[in-house]
Amino acid sequence: MEQSPLDKLINDISKLPGLGRRSAQRIALFLLKNKNKNLSSLINSLKLSYEKIKECSNCGNIDMEDPCNICSKNSRDQSMICIIEDVSDLWTFEKIGIYKGLYHVLGGTLSAIQGIGTDELRIQKLLNRIEKNHVKEIILALSTTIEGQTTSFVIADKLEKFKDLNVTRLAQGIPMGGEVHYLDENTLNTAFKSRKKII
């Protein structure tokens, strides 16, 4: 039997991170109660985002331009690349404003349970960037979860072949199991300033 438009809307909303079926039902009802104001605006925003927002071919950031506004800014320190899991981590660092280099968004962390291996992450793209550009420092700014730490070790291992490359990671202030985009500004500031060399 064909699914009703309402059920499809609820199912699609429930696929969003952090939302279960009950939350999806509440959101669907909110949108449908005033379709012209709520639903119409959301449809337009989604359509515009779908058409205009792109993934940066350099770093994996999302922007309306490719390369993104960070990669194309000459004022950024081109010799430093901060490796992060997701775009939300990039937004966190940019909001604080303490880092002035480039980024590389991996698109997640290694996870055998979820079937995410090195081929699913943007690790090879990172190695290509380092070979082509004059990168002097790589900062590993991954979460201190088991998956984040495992990913950091795998990347550090692959970077050993670059003899003049300084590889550091964020230091004190990041609790074990902590995810970067949930940390406060002072903690991240301390972690950046106290980063430690690992290769």
C-alpha positions in Angstrom: 0.0 0.0 0.0 1.3 3.5 -0.9 2.4 5.7 2.0 0.3 8.8 2.6 2.0 12.2 2.2 1.8 12.8 5.9 3.4 9.5 6.8 6.2 10.2 4.2 6.8 13.6 5.7 7.0 12.2 9.2 9.3 9.4 8.1 11.6 11.8 6.2 11.8 14.2 9.2 12.5 11.3 11.6 15.7 10.5 9.5 17.3 13.7 10.6 19.9 13.4 13.4 18.6 13.5 16.9 14.9 13.1 15.9 12.7 10.2 16.7 9.2 9.5 15.4 7.5 11.5 18.1 9.6 14.6 17.5 9.1 14.2 13.7 5.3 14.1 14.3 5.4 17.3 16.3 7.5 19.0 13.6 5.2 17.8 10.8 2.1 19.1 12.6 3.8 22.4 13.3 4.7 22.8 9.6 1.2 21.8 8.4 -0.8 24.0 10.8 0.3 27.1 9.0 1.5 25.7 5.6 1.8 29.1 3.9 4.0 30.6 6.5 6.0 27.6 7.9 6.1 24.9 5.2 6.4 27.2 2.2 9.3 29.0 3.7 11.1 25.8 4.6 10.5 24.4 1.1 12.0 27.5 -0.4 15.1 27.3 1.9 15.6 23.6 1.1 15.3 24.2 -2.6 17.7 27.2 -2.5 20.2 25.2 -0.4 20.0 22.2 -2.8 20.7 24.5 -5.8 23.3 26.9 -4.4 25.3 25.2 -1.7 28.3 23.1 -2.9 31.0 21.1 -1.3 34.5 22.6 -1.5 36.7 20.4 -3.7 39.8 21.4 -1.7 38.7 21.0 1.9 35.2 19.5 2.1 33.6 22.7 3.6 30.2 23.7 2.3 29.7 27.1 0.7 28.2 28.8 -2.3 31.6 28.9 -4.1 34.1 26.2 -5.0 36.8 26.6 -3.7 35.1 27.9 -0.5 35.7 31.4 1.0 38.3 30.0 3.4 40.4 28.2 0.9 40.3 31.1 -1.5 41.3 33.8 1.0 45.0 34.8 0.6 45.0 36.1 4.2 44.7 32.5 5.5 48.0 30.7 6.5 48.4 28.3 3.6 51.1 26.3 5.4 48.8 24.9 8.1 45.9 22.5 7.7 43.6 21.6 10.6 42.0 18.2 10.2 38.4 18.0 11.5 35.7 15.4 11.3 32.8 17.5 10.1 31.8 21.0 8.9 30.2 21.7 12.3 33.7 21.6 13.8 34.9 24.1 11.2 32.0 26.4 12.2 33.0 26.1 15.8 36.7 27.1 15.2 35.7 29.9 12.9 33.2 31.3 15.5 36.0 31.4 18.0 38.4 33.0 15.5 41.7 31.7 17.0 42.8 29.7 13.9 43.9 31.4 10.7 45.0 28.4 8.6 43.2 26.1 6.2 40.9 23.1 7.1 40.4 19.6 5.8 37.0 18.0 6.6 37.3 14.2 6.8 33.6 13.5 6.7 33.6 11.4 9.9 35.9 9.0 11.7 36.9 5.4 11.2 34.3 3.0 12.4 34.2 -0.7 11.8 30.6 -1.0 13.1 29.3 1.7 10.7 31.5 0.4 7.8 33.6 3.5 7.6 37.1 2.7 6.5 39.9 4.9 5.1 38.3 4.8 1.6 35.1 6.5 3.0 37.0 9.4 4.5 38.9 12.1 2.6 42.3 10.9 3.7 43.8 10.4 0.2 42.6 13.9 -0.7 44.5 15.2 2.3 47.7 13.4 1.2 47.3 14.9 -2.3 46.9 18.4 -0.8 50.1 18.0 1.2 52.1 16.8 -1.8 50.9 19.6 -4.0 51.2 22.5 -1.5 53.9 23.8 0.8 52.2 22.5 4.0 54.4 22.8 7.1 52.0 21.8 9.9 49.0 19.4 10.2 46.9 19.9 13.3 44.8 16.9 14.2 41.6 18.3 15.8 39.5 15.2 16.0 37.3 14.1 18.9 38.8 12.3 21.8 36.4 9.4 21.3 37.9 5.9 20.5 37.0 6.4 16.8 38.5 9.9 16.8 41.7 8.7 18.4 42.0 5.7 16.1 41.5 8.0 13.1 44.2 10.4 14.4 46.7 7.5 14.7 46.0 6.2 11.2 46.4 9.6 9.7 49.6 10.3 11.7 51.0 7.0 10.4 50.3 8.0 6.8 51.9 11.4 7.3 55.2 9.9 8.5 56.5 9.8 4.9 56.5 13.7 4.8 59.8 14.3 6.6 59.5 18.1 6.9 55.9 18.1 8.1 55.1 19.0 11.7 52.1 17.0 12.9 50.4 18.2 16.1 47.2 17.5 17.9 45.0 19.5 20.2 46.2 19.2 23.8 44.9 19.8 27.3 41.4 21.0 27.8 39.7 18.4 25.6 38.1 15.7 27.8 38.2 12.0 26.8 35.1 11.2 24.8 34.6 14.9 24.0 33.4 16.1 20.6 34.9 19.3 19.2 31.7 21.1 18.3 30.3 20.7 21.8 33.3 22.4 23.5 33.4 25.9 24.8 35.6 28.7 23.4 38.0 28.8 26.3 38.6 25.0 26.2 39.3 25.1 22.4 41.5 28.1 22.7 43.6 26.4 25.4 43.7 23.2 23.3 45.0 25.1 20.2 47.6 27.0 22.1 48.9 23.9 23.9 48.9 21.5 20.9 51.6 18.9 21.0 53.9 17.5 18.4 53.2 13.8 17.6 55.5 13.3 14.6 
